[in-house]
Amino acid sequence: MPLSEARQRVDLAYTVFRRCVEQEVAEYGEQYDELRRMEDEAPAPDPCVQLFNELVDACLDYENLSGEREELELGEYRDRVYRRMEEVSRWEGEGGP
């Protein structure tokens, strides 16, 4: 996959994830923080978490193609994405799939 295509994949994944979060915030308003805590404890899949994981995967693919993570537009989620990328890289380095 060319680097430009990987970058487009990151941009699309970010846009879809951000829209998911915005939709949840609009739907739940002031209860959003409580909803997030409950979702973290619930066994049911959370669509925004799944989209976040897809965003992280896209960022890792971009980086594996020699892309610079600092070039990615990740807005307010940048630090969160970077932390998860580090966790995944560390986990894979320790023998994870």
Secondary structure, DSSP 8 states (H G I E B T S, - for coil): --HHHHHHHHHHHHHHHHHHHHHHHHHHGGGHHHHHHHHHH-SS--HHHHHHHHHHHHHHHHHHTT--GGGS--GGGHHHHHHHHHHHHHHHHTT--
